[in-house]
Structures are given as C-alpha cells and as structure tokens.
Amino acid sequence: MKLTRESFKTYLLKELRWDVQTPLLVGFSGGGDSTALLDLLHRSSCNVIAAHLNHGLRPEADAEQAVCEELCLERSIPLVIGKANVTKLARDRKMGIEEASREARYAFFRQTAHQTDCRFISIAHTRSDQVETILLNLTRGGGLAALSGMQVLDGDLFRPLLPFDHSDSIQYCKDQDLAFCHDSSNENLEYSRVRIRKQVIPELVKINSAFASSLSKFSEITHEEDEYLDAVTAHALQPLEIPLNSELRFLTIDSEAAFDLVGFSKLPLTLKRRAIRLTSIYLGATPTFDQTQLAIQYLDKAIYGIPSSVSLEGGKVVIELKSKAIHFRKIENKFDFAEQIPGAGVIEYPELNWKLEIGQIKATAPPDRQERNSLKLTIPSKSLDFPLHLRPIEPGDRIQPLGYSKKRKLSNLISEYQLTAGAKHRLPILFNRTGPIWIPGICVSNALLPQISKENQQENHSQESELYYVLSFSESSPKS
C-alpha cells in the first residue's frame, strides 16, 4: 500500500476508527518518518501537538530543532521543545547511548503529554522499524511477546505508520516537497540496530525478497497467539487468587497479588512462566527468564515449608513463596501524608487508591447499628470536634475501640485484621485533639459513638431531626 494522504486517512479513520478530536502528542525528530507522520495527521484534521527532544549528541542537533520549529510554525502546529543530557544519563545509569536516548525521549514525551492533556503519543515507527525490533528481540531471547514486536496501539503509544515502510515515508516527503533531516547516527555501525539494518536485513532479503512483509505477518500471528495465552493464563489464575486485606483490598490492588501456592504449582509450566511474568509486569517489573525459572524452582521448596523470595529489577518487585501462597508485591517507600480537616469535604489520595468523604445529613433517628470495622460511619455532629487530622499509623498509637474497656495498640488491631504491610502503610488514621478516633475498616473509638450506642439500646425514635456527619472511606476515583 502506497503512503498517500488518501491511503493514510482511510487507514486512520476507517480501519483504526481514530477520533480526530482526540488530543494527540506527536514525537517529532525532524526525520523523514516523523515529518511524514506529523504532516499526514495534520492534513487528516487531527488535533496534534508536536514534541521535539534535542538529545545534544550531534553537532547538527540545533539545526534539526530549527527545521522542526519552521515546519510547525508554517502549519500553526503547537510545538514543545525539550533538551536532554543523554551522555550523562547513560553514564549515571550505566547504560548504552541508544538505551539512554530512548529513556530520555519517552520520559520527555510522557511528561509533555501529561502537561498538554494528551492521552496518546504518536510515534513514527514503520514496518521497517518493526522488522529491526523483532530481529533485535530475537538476539536477546524472550517469549512470544518479544516476537510480536510493536502494536499500532499499545497503551498510550499510537503508531499509525506501522503498516508502511520507511521508504514510503521518505517518498511521501519528497512528493510533498517536505524538508526533513538526515540523522547521521543512522549510518553508525557501532549501534546494534544500524548493524541489523545495514548488514543483516539485506542478507535476509536476498533469501526472501518479501522478507519484511513475511516477518510482519509472522508478528501479527504471534501477537494473536500471545494474547490468547494471556487470556488462558488469567482464566487459570482467577480461582487461585487469595483475597488480601478484606474490604480494604482496594488499597493495594495496584501493588500486590497473592495466589494459592499448591494450585499455582500445578499449572502447566507454560502457564506458570506466563503467570509470573504477567503478574510481575502488572506491578511494574519485567522478570528475566532466569528469575522466572528460579521462582518456579522455589515453588516445590515452599510447599515443603522452605520459604524463598526472588527480587526483580533491583528490588522493584519481590516474589515471596511461602507455605500457602505465592505473593507478588511492589517494594514501596513508606508513604508520608498528613492532612488537617477543617470540616465536611473530600480528601483524596489517588496514588494510595483511597478517598475520605465527610458529608452532613439530617435525620430523626440515629442509624440502627454500626459495626466497629465499618468503612462508613454516621456520627452526631456534637460528637465530632473539628479540626480533625489524618496521617499514617505511627509506633505507639493507641485507641479504645468501640465495645472495649481499655486502650489497645493500633498495630495489634491491624495485625488481627491480617492487613499486609503495603495496606498498613497506605491506611490513614483519623485523629481529633485527644488521639485516634477511626481506623477505616478496623475500628472506631468508643469515645466517638457513645450516644449512638445508648440511643440504639433505648430505641429512641424522636421525631426531632438532628444533624449527623457521614464519614465514608472508599476507593479513589478512577485515574484519567
């Protein structure tokens, strides 16, 4: 398929069904591919913002930035410019220039997308890039996901040029008389991708002139099978999942997961590997093949009472294997939050997955019954003395729970409810001037609800309306 305005627009609107009103950040290097992409999206009436990162690696970097600025100015396309010290990044993180450049570029794109309210980032990857990526992945090893290559829509990344070749982009730029830059690093054989492009692919084309097309079809089939196996794995894991933290499960739904150890160990080897990989990636770390194999080896030991653990990506995620469960958890620093609450309102911490809502109602009778471990409280206004304070648990915190005659340590109460360490660090404690009054889902202070208890026992049904505060602790609103 030749790359023209018409063929691109048809593919974009009819096959991909892209909404042109969607704000779209376009990674714009000034090279032939990104120049063609930006022009095509703009001419298709898409709502685009261009983003150019000056890597500062080559003498011509400033001139390339100027070319980008000129094209965007001519078309009235908003352009965001960034600069990065890639050499320093590579040195500090002990990685190659290629990898450091990619990290800096995508970090810049995502930061800019957030600042400009763009949900998607369009990258000018072509079928030629797809072939190089698959061959690179093949040299590094990996499963079906590595051989699937890149997808047109992958999370926040959008690659509408993926069905077209790099040569198509260049020809489009020439046909439209578009100025574009030539990246000298694309000729540098020190880079592994360039060696594949210049030395490996030409030899494969000699064997099969349609090699690029054949490999693209192979990647599509592989991707479909990979997705199917993911679905099979998720289905197999569902009955094995061990609910954590009871009604407070939402606190750590993005930071930990646990499965029945015996059931997990009985999964076919293929599904075991995939289950470890999928769960770890969900929590933010990609295990190596050796780490996955090590976790599988530890399964049998754990069944016989020998606990083990595997740490992934320098401690981002740890897999703990104990006698009854295989527990995946994200390693997090202790959260430091503190709020003064002057009155009714909403306090929300999306990064901790919770919100606290305090509202007011008028009622002629108190609630029939309130459990000490409820996530919702209805309290007579005279029992709640503002300002209140909110913070995490600290050593030495004590409370006299509803129905108890003595104070107890909060840490002991939380342990009795079998909260995980991750949930404990995220759970807020509500205080008044005298101390803790409510630990949502755990207990409420005896001093806070004496009137409710007494009124319930006497079944007071006074017809006089009274003002109550309603405190509700729940999962935070979905992240946009």
C-alpha positions in Angstrom: 0.0 0.0 0.0 1.5 3.3 -1.1 1.6 6.0 1.5 -0.5 9.0 0.4 -2.8 11.4 2.1 -5.8 9.4 1.0 -4.5 5.9 1.9 -3.3 7.2 5.3 -6.6 8.9 6.1 -8.6 5.9 5.0 -6.5 3.6 7.3 -6.7 6.1 10.1 -10.4 6.8 10.1 -11.9 3.6 8.7 -9.6 0.8 9.8 -8.4 2.3 13.1 -11.5 4.4 13.6 -9.4 7.2 15.1 -11.3 10.2 16.6 -9.6 13.2 15.1 -10.7 15.4 18.0 -8.6 13.3 20.4 -5.6 15.4 21.6 -2.5 13.7 20.2 1.1 14.4 21.0 3.4 13.6 18.1 7.0 12.7 18.6 8.8 14.9 16.1 12.5 14.4 15.5 12.5 16.1 12.1 13.5 12.9 10.3 11.6 11.6 7.3 9.3 9.3 9.2 8.2 11.8 11.9 7.9 14.6 9.3 5.6 12.4 7.2 3.6 11.4 10.2 3.1 14.9 11.5 2.1 16.2 8.1 -0.3 13.3 7.5 -2.0 13.7 10.9 -2.3 17.4 10.5 -3.8 17.1 7.0 -6.2 14.5 8.3 -7.6 17.2 10.7 -6.2 15.5 13.8 -5.8 17.6 17.0 -2.0 17.4 17.2 0.8 18.9 19.3 4.4 18.2 18.3 7.2 17.4 20.7 10.9 17.5 19.9 13.7 16.5 22.2 17.1 17.8 21.5 19.4 15.0 22.6 22.5 17.1 22.3 24.5 14.2 20.9 25.4 15.5 17.4 26.6 18.9 16.1 23.6 19.2 13.8 21.1 18.8 16.7 20.3 22.5 16.9 19.9 22.8 13.2 17.4 19.8 13.3 15.5 21.6 16.0 15.3 24.7 13.8 13.8 22.6 11.0 11.1 21.3 13.3 10.3 24.8 14.6 10.0 26.1 11.0 7.6 23.3 9.8 5.4 23.7 12.9 5.3 27.5 12.5 4.3 27.2 8.9 1.3 24.9 9.8 0.4 26.6 13.1 1.1 23.3 14.9 1.9 23.8 18.6 5.5 22.6 19.4 7.1 21.7 22.7 10.9 21.7 22.8 12.9 19.8 25.3 16.7 19.2 25.9 18.4 16.2 27.5 22.0 15.4 28.5 21.9 11.8 27.2 25.6 11.2 27.7 25.3 12.0 31.4 22.1 9.8 31.7 23.9 6.9 30.1 26.9 7.3 32.4 24.8 7.7 35.6 22.6 4.7 34.8 25.3 2.6 33.3 23.6 2.0 30.0 24.3 2.5 26.3 23.7 5.7 24.4 20.9 4.0 22.4 19.0 2.9 25.6 19.6 6.2 27.3 18.3 8.2 24.3 15.2 6.1 24.3 14.6 6.6 28.0 15.1 10.3 27.8 12.8 10.6 24.8 9.9 8.6 26.2 10.2 10.3 29.6 10.0 13.7 27.8 7.1 12.6 25.6 5.1 11.3 28.6 5.8 14.4 30.7 4.7 16.6 27.8 1.6 14.6 27.1 0.6 15.0 30.8 1.2 18.7 30.7 -0.7 19.2 27.4 -3.6 16.8 28.3 -2.8 14.4 25.5 -3.9 10.9 26.3 -1.9 9.3 23.4 1.6 9.8 22.0 2.0 9.1 18.3 5.4 7.6 17.3 6.6 7.4 13.7 7.5 3.7 13.8 7.2 2.0 10.4 7.2 -1.6 9.3 11.0 -1.2 8.7 11.4 -0.4 12.4 9.2 -3.4 13.2 11.5 -5.8 11.4 14.5 -4.4 13.2 12.8 -4.6 16.6 11.8 -8.3 16.1 15.3 -9.2 15.0 16.8 -7.4 17.9 14.4 -9.1 20.3 15.4 -12.4 18.7 19.1 -11.9 19.5 18.2 -11.2 23.2 15.9 -14.1 23.7 12.3 -14.0 25.0 8.9 -15.4 24.5 6.1 -14.7 22.1 5.7 -11.2 23.3 9.2 -10.4 22.1 8.5 -11.8 18.7 5.2 -10.0 18.5 7.0 -6.7 18.0 5.2 -3.4 18.3 1.5 -2.8 18.0 -0.3 0.1 16.4 -2.0 0.9 19.7 -0.1 -0.1 22.8 -1.1 1.6 26.0 -0.5 5.3 25.4 1.5 4.8 22.3 0.0 5.1 18.8 1.9 4.0 15.7 -0.3 4.7 12.6 2.7 4.3 10.2 3.3 0.7 11.2 1.8 -0.8 8.0 4.1 1.3 5.9 7.9 1.1 5.1 10.5 3.7 5.9 10.9 4.1 2.1 7.2 5.1 1.9 7.7 7.9 4.4 10.7 9.2 2.5 8.9 9.1 -0.8 5.9 10.9 0.7 8.2 13.7 2.0 9.7 14.0 -1.5 6.3 14.0 -3.2 5.0 16.7 -0.8 8.3 18.7 -1.0 8.7 18.4 2.8 12.1 19.3 4.2 13.4 16.6 6.6 16.6 15.9 8.4 19.1 13.0 7.9 20.3 11.6 11.2 24.0 10.7 10.8 23.8 8.2 13.6 21.6 6.0 11.3 24.9 5.2 9.5 26.9 4.5 12.6 27.6 0.7 12.7 28.5 1.0 16.4 24.8 0.8 17.1 23.3 -2.7 17.0 20.1 -1.5 15.3 22.1 0.0 12.5 24.2 -3.2 12.0 20.9 -5.1 11.7 19.6 -2.6 9.2 22.7 -2.4 7.1 24.2 -5.9 7.4 21.6 -8.5 8.5 18.4 -7.5 6.7 20.0 -7.2 3.2 21.1 -10.8 3.5 17.7 -11.9 4.6 16.1 -10.1 1.7 18.4 -12.0 -0.7 16.8 -15.2 0.7 13.2 -13.8 0.5 12.6 -10.5 -1.3 9.3 -10.2 0.7 11.1 -10.8 4.0 9.7 -7.6 5.7 6.1 -8.4 4.7 6.6 -12.1 5.8 8.0 -11.1 9.2 5.2 -8.6 9.8 2.6 -11.3 9.1 4.5 -13.6 11.5 4.5 -10.9 14.2 0.7 -10.4 13.8 0.1 -14.2 14.2 2.4 -14.3 17.2 0.7 -11.4 18.8 -2.7 -13.0 18.4 -1.5 -16.3 20.0 0.3 -14.4 22.7 -2.9 -12.6 23.6 -4.8 -15.8 23.6 -2.3 -17.4 26.1 -2.5 -14.3 28.3 -6.3 -14.8 28.4 -5.9 -18.5 29.2 -3.4 -17.7 32.0 -5.7 -15.0 33.5 -8.6 -17.5 33.5 -6.4 -20.2 35.2 -5.2 -17.7 37.9 -8.7 -16.4 38.8 -9.8 -19.2 41.1 -6.3 -19.3 42.6 -6.2 -15.7 43.7 -6.1 -15.1 47.5 -8.1 -12.0 48.5 -5.9 -9.6 50.5 -7.0 -7.1 53.1 -10.7 -8.0 53.1 -12.8 -4.9 52.5 -9.7 -2.8 52.2 -8.5 -4.7 49.2 -8.6 -1.6 47.0 -5.7 -0.1 49.0 -3.1 -2.3 47.4 -4.9 -3.6 44.2 -2.1 -2.0 42.2 0.8 -3.1 44.4 0.4 -6.7 45.4 -1.3 -10.0 44.5 -1.3 -13.5 46.0 -2.2 -16.9 44.7 -2.7 -20.3 46.3 0.7 -22.0 46.2 -0.4 -25.6 45.6 -2.8 -24.6 42.8 -0.2 -22.4 41.2 2.4 -25.1 41.3 0.0 -27.5 39.4 -0.3 -25.1 36.5 1.3 -26.3 33.2 4.9 -25.0 33.0 4.0 -22.6 30.1 1.2 -21.0 32.2 3.4 -20.8 35.3 6.0 -18.9 33.4 3.4 -16.6 31.9 1.6 -16.1 35.2 4.8 -15.0 36.9 5.6 -12.7 34.0 2.2 -11.1 33.7 1.8 -10.5 37.4 5.2 -9.0 37.8 4.7 -6.7 34.8 1.4 -5.6 36.2 3.3 -4.5 39.3 6.0 -2.7 37.4 8.9 -5.1 36.8 9.7 -7.5 34.0 11.4 -10.7 35.2 14.2 -12.2 33.2 14.0 -15.9 32.1 16.4 -16.9 34.8 14.4 -15.1 37.5 11.2 -16.8 36.3 12.9 -20.2 36.4 14.2 -19.5 39.9 10.7 -18.7 41.1 9.4 -21.9 39.6 12.2 -23.9 41.3 11.3 -22.4 44.6 7.6 -23.4 44.4 8.3 -27.0 45.4 10.6 -25.9 48.3 7.8 -23.6 49.6 5.3 -26.4 49.5 7.6 -28.3 51.9 7.9 -25.4 54.2 11.0 -23.7 53.0 10.2 -20.0 52.3 12.1 -18.2 49.5 11.9 -15.0 47.5 13.0 -13.6 44.2 13.8 -9.9 43.7 13.1 -8.3 40.3 14.7 -5.3 38.6 16.9 -4.2 41.5 14.1 -4.6 44.1 11.1 -3.0 42.3 9.1 -6.1 42.9 9.6 -9.2 45.1 8.1 -12.6 44.7 7.7 -14.3 48.1 7.0 -18.0 48.2 5.6 -19.3 51.5 3.8 -22.4 52.6 0.4 -21.4 51.4 0.8 -18.6 48.9 3.0 -17.1 46.2 2.9 -13.4 47.0 3.9 -10.7 44.5 4.4 -7.2 45.9 5.8 -3.9 44.8 8.5 -2.5 47.0 7.4 1.0 48.1 8.9 3.6 50.4 6.8 4.4 53.4 4.1 6.9 52.4 4.2 10.3 54.2 0.9 12.1 54.1 -0.8 14.4 56.6 -4.0 16.4 56.4 -5.8 18.9 58.6 -9.5 18.6 58.0 -11.5 21.8 58.9 -14.9 20.4 58.1 -17.0 18.5 55.6 -15.4 17.7 52.3 -13.4 15.2 50.3 -9.8 14.2 50.9 -8.4 12.0 48.1 -5.0 10.3 47.5 -5.2 8.6 44.1 -1.7 7.4 44.4 -2.8 5.5 47.5 -6.1 4.4 46.0 -8.3 5.9 48.6 -10.6 8.8 49.4 -12.3 10.0 52.6 -15.6 11.8 52.2 -17.2 13.7 55.1 -20.8 14.9 54.5 -23.8 16.1 56.5 -27.3 14.8 56.8 -30.4 15.5 58.9 -32.2 12.6 60.4 -34.9 12.0 63.1 -33.2 8.8 64.4 -29.6 7.5 64.6 -28.6 4.5 62.4 -29.8 1.2 63.6 -26.4 -0.4 64.0 -22.8 0.5 63.3 -20.0 -2.1 63.1 -16.7 -1.1 64.7 -14.9 -2.2 61.5 -17.2 -0.4 59.1 -16.0 1.7 56.1 -18.8 4.2 56.8 -19.8 6.0 60.0 -22.8 8.2 60.8 -22.0 10.4 63.8 -24.0 13.0 65.7 -22.5 16.4 64.8 -21.9 17.2 68.5 -19.6 14.1 68.7 -17.2 15.3 66.0 -14.9 18.1 67.0 -13.1 19.8 64.1 -10.4 20.3 63.0 -9.5 16.7 62.6 -6.2 15.3 61.4 -5.2 12.5 59.1 -1.9 10.6 58.9 -0.4 7.1 58.7 0.0 4.8 61.7 3.0 5.5 64.0 4.6 3.4 66.7 2.8 3.8 70.0 -0.6 4.9 68.6 -3.4 3.6 70.8 -7.2 3.6 70.7 -10.1 2.4 72.9 -12.2 0.5 70.3 -16.0 0.5 70.4 -17.1 -2.1 73.0 -13.7 -2.3 74.7 -12.9 -1.1 78.2 -9.2 -0.5 77.6 -7.0 1.1 75.0 -5.2 -1.1 72.5 -2.2 -0.6 70.2 -3.3 0.2 66.7 -0.5 -2.0 65.3 -2.0 -5.0 67.1 -5.5 -4.3 65.9 -4.3 -4.0 62.3 -2.4 -7.3 62.7 -5.5 -9.0 63.9 -7.3 -8.0 60.7 -4.4 -9.5 58.7 -3.6 -6.4 56.7 -0.5 -6.7 54.6 2.4 -4.4 55.2 1.5 -2.5 52.0 -2.0 -1.9 53.1 -0.9 -0.8 56.6 1.4 1.9 55.2 -1.4 3.2 53.0 -4.2 3.2 55.5 -5.0 6.6 57.0 -5.8 7.1 60.7 -8.3 9.8 61.7 -7.5 11.9 64.8 -9.1 14.6 66.9 -7.3 16.6 69.6 -7.3 13.7 72.1 -6.0 10.9 69.8 -7.1 8.3 67.2 -10.8 8.1 66.6 -11.2 6.0 63.5 -9.2 3.5 61.5 -11.4 2.8 58.5 -12.2 -0.9 58.2 -10.6 -1.7 61.5 -12.2 0.1 64.4 -13.8 3.2 65.7 -13.2 4.9 69.1 -15.5 4.1 71.9 -15.5 7.8 72.8 -16.8 8.7 69.4 -20.1 6.8 69.4 -21.4 6.5 73.0 -24.5 8.4 72.2 -25.3 6.3 69.2 -24.9 3.1 71.2 -27.1 4.4 74.0 -29.8 5.6 71.7 -29.8 2.3 69.8 -30.3 0.4 73.0 -33.2 2.6 74.1 -34.6 2.6 70.6 -35.1 6.3 70.7 -37.3 7.3 67.8 -37.5 11.0 68.4 -39.2 12.9 65.6 -36.9 15.9 66.0 -34.3 16.0 63.2 -30.7 16.1 64.2 -27.5 16.9 62.2 -25.2 14.0 61.6 -21.8 13.7 59.9 -21.4 10.8 57.5 -17.8 9.6 57.1 -17.2 7.3 54.1 -13.8 5.6 53.2 -13.6 4.1 49.7 -11.6 3.6 46.6 -10.4 6.7 44.9 -11.9 7.8 41.6 -10.5 6.1 38.5 -7.3 7.7 37.2 -7.8 9.5 34.0 
